[in-house]
Amino acid sequence: AKDYSGKEKIIEQLSEAMLENRTCRIKYHSFSDDRVKGFKIDPLHFFEHEGGLYLFVRATSFGEIRTLAVERIQEIIITSASFEYPPDFDPEDRLESAFDITEGDPIRVKIWFPADQARYIKERTWSKTQRIKEGKNGSIILSMETSGWGDVKRWVLSYGAEAKVIEPKELREEIVVELASAQEQ
């Protein structure tokens, strides 16, 4: 679990801003480019994922909904500006469509698993669109539409030789490159 000591005031302010539909100015440490950035957000919905607290926000400068890790918010100022909650935004739908936590364009995948992994794959719902086709010797093919290309790639890599991407070809090729690079390390 992540440590939120020292973030109580920020969490309280975010909750207040959400309840009152108030725009906030924040300073946020972006891991993608290792910079602290300042921007305005409309805080929409808290959610928990693997011991971390996250927040769906509408980033006003981008006009799109993004996910922020609460522990990376370094400063918050609630402004006097109010916002309308997006009528077409359903946080539960958004969470169900992502494979893990990263959202993105929808992708259709087909992944083969041998018999010794099949029972673990079958006991969980990976996507609301998943289909499982039984193969020879107890192997299975998991088909699903989801989002979060990088999350799916890391998940498949975690199975090593116990998973084979059948589709899409581009994902299979990326995994081959990743494994070759790992072998060189």
N, C-alpha and C positions, 0 to 999 in steps of 0.2 A: 504494500500500500504506500501511496505517496504521503509525504509529510506536509500538512497544511498549517502547522504552527506558525504564527505571524501573519496568516492570511485571513484571520477571522473578520477583520474590518472590511477587507475587500469583498469577501463572500456576503457579508451583511449589506454592503452598498449595492452589490449586484442584485441581491434579492429585492431590495427596496426599489431599485430602478426597474426591475422586471414587473413588480406589482403596480407601479405607477406609470409604466410605459414611457420611461424617460431615457433619452439618448445620453450616452456617457463618452467621455474622452478617456482613453487609456494609454498606458505605456506597456508594451507587450514584448517579451523576449522571444523572437522568432528563431527556432532552431534551424530552419531551412537555410538561412543565411547568417546565423549567429549574430543578429543585430537586435537592438531594442528599437522598436518602432512606435510612433505615436499615431493614433487614428481614432475616429469616432465609431461607436458601435450602438446598435439597438439590441440589448440583451433579451433573448427569447426563451431559453429553456436550459436548465441544468440537467445533466445526466451523469451516471457513474459508469465507468468501464474499467475493468481489471484493476480495481483499487484506486483509480484516479477520478477526479471530478472535472467534468468538461462542461462547456457552455456553447450552445448554438447562438450565434449572433448574426445580425445583418450588419455587415461592414458597410457603413454609409458611403464611403468613397468608392467601393466596388459595386454596391447595390446587390450583392449576392450573400447568401447565407454560408457562413463558415463555422468551423469548429475550433474553439480555443481551449487550451489546457489552463485551468484556473490558476495553477501554481506559477505560471509564467506571466500572469498579470502583475506588474510591479506597482502600478499606480492607477487610481481611478478618480475621476471627477464626474459627478452627476450634473448634467447641464439642465437648464430650464426648458430645453426643447423636448417636446413629446413626440411619440411615433405611434402609428397604427400597426397593430400586430398583423403580419401578412396573412390574409384570409386563406391562401392556398398552401400555407406551411403546416405540415403535420409532423411533429418531431418523432412520433412513434413510427410512422411510415418511413421517414428518413433513416432511422436506426435499423429498421428491418431490411432496407434495401442495400445497406452497406455490408460487405463481408465481415469486416472487423470494425474499424472506426473511421477509416479513410473513405471518403466518398469520391465519386468520380463518374465518368461515363459508364453506362451499363456494359458489361461484358458477359458473353456466354462461354462457359467453360465445360469441358468434358475431361474428367480425370479418372484414370484407372488405378485401382487399388487391389493388391493380392488378398487372398482369403484371410490371412492372419490380421490384416488391418480392416477388413470389410465390416466386422461386427462393431468396431469403434466408430467407423464412419456412419453406419446405419443407426446407431443409437442417438444421434444428435441431428437437429435440424440446422443445416448450414445456410439455407436460403429458403424463403417461402415458395420458390419456384423449383426446388430441387426434385430430381427424379433419379431413382437408382435402378440400374439394369443389372440383373444377376448374370454373371458370366460362368465360364467353365471353371471347375475346381474351386468354386466358392468366391472367385474374384468378382469385383463389381466395377461399374462405371457410374460415377456421380456426374450428373449433368445439372447445371444451374445457371441462372442469370443473376448476377450480383454486380456490385461496384467495388472499387478499391483494388486496382490492378496490382499495386505493390504489396498489399496485404495478402492477396491470393498467392502471389509469387512466393512470399516468405513462408506462407503456410505450406505450400507444396514442397518447398525446399526443406522444411522441417521433417518431412517424411523420407528424405533421401531417396534411396533406390526403391522404396516402398510406395512410390506414386509416380505416375507417368501422365503428363499432360497430352491429351489427344488433340484437343482444340482449345484455344486458337493456336495456330502454328507459331505466331509471333511470341506468345508467352512461352511455348516450348523452347524456342530458339534463345530467348533471354535466359532461361534457366540453364541451358547448355553452356552459354557464355559465363554465367555466374559460377557454375560448378568448375569450369575450366580455370577460371580466375582463382577460385578457392584452392584448387589443386596446386597451382603455381605458388601459392602462399605457403 
